Amino acid sequence: MISKLGQVMLYVDNQDQARAFWTEKLGFAVLAEEDNGQGMRWIEVAPPGTATSIVLQNKALVAQMEPEMNLGTPSLMFFTDNADQLYADLSNKNVKVGEVVRMPSGEKVFNFADDEENYFAVMEKN
């Protein structure tokens, strides 16, 4: 039986740029940064206090090691207590954000893109 989602692999072209995006613009913390000494490096980031993390992997290296692996961007939905504040904060940090939309159930939702044009969604949940 699966008990929880632990990590999500995000395959990126530039790990340092991705690390800066997630930590500086979204406020995530670096939980671990590992290098096996043979070119394989990964950076684990997460919002403070959460159980699930994102592991930033080198897309080109993983493609070389595992050519059949799907390296597409996962469709991630993040939650926030205040969509309007987060939207303003990300906009002020020059993050590409989509329009805020109110769902039929009442929640506010918008998307944002990282520096590699990978899109993710945010939903206001109180």
Disulfide bonds with the S-S distance in Angstrom:
none
